[in-house]
Amino acid sequence: MSYLLDTNILIDVLKRNQRINKKLEEVRFKGEKVFISCITYYESKRGLLYANATRQLFKLNEVCR
């Protein structure tokens, strides 16, 4: 099984939401794949650029790798 994250979940990941991050760790431990769409990436990056949130932009790049 694989997962496609929406913008809200991706933002929670960037904000280090404990519940979401714990679930993602479980998913990765099971060897399942996690994806984001190009639309989710664009929405998140555009919002972070607008807010000049450089730390979260760095985190977004890490998550996308």
HELIX and SHEET records of a PDB file:
HELIX    1   1 THR A    7  LEU A   14  1                                   8    
HELIX    2   2 GLN A   18  PHE A   29  1                                  12    
HELIX    3   3 CYS A   38  ALA A   51  1                                  14    
HELIX    4   4 THR A   54  CYS A   64  1                                  11    
SHEET    1   A 2 SER A   2  LEU A   5  0                                        
SHEET    2   A 2 LYS A  33  ILE A  36  1                                        
END                                                                             
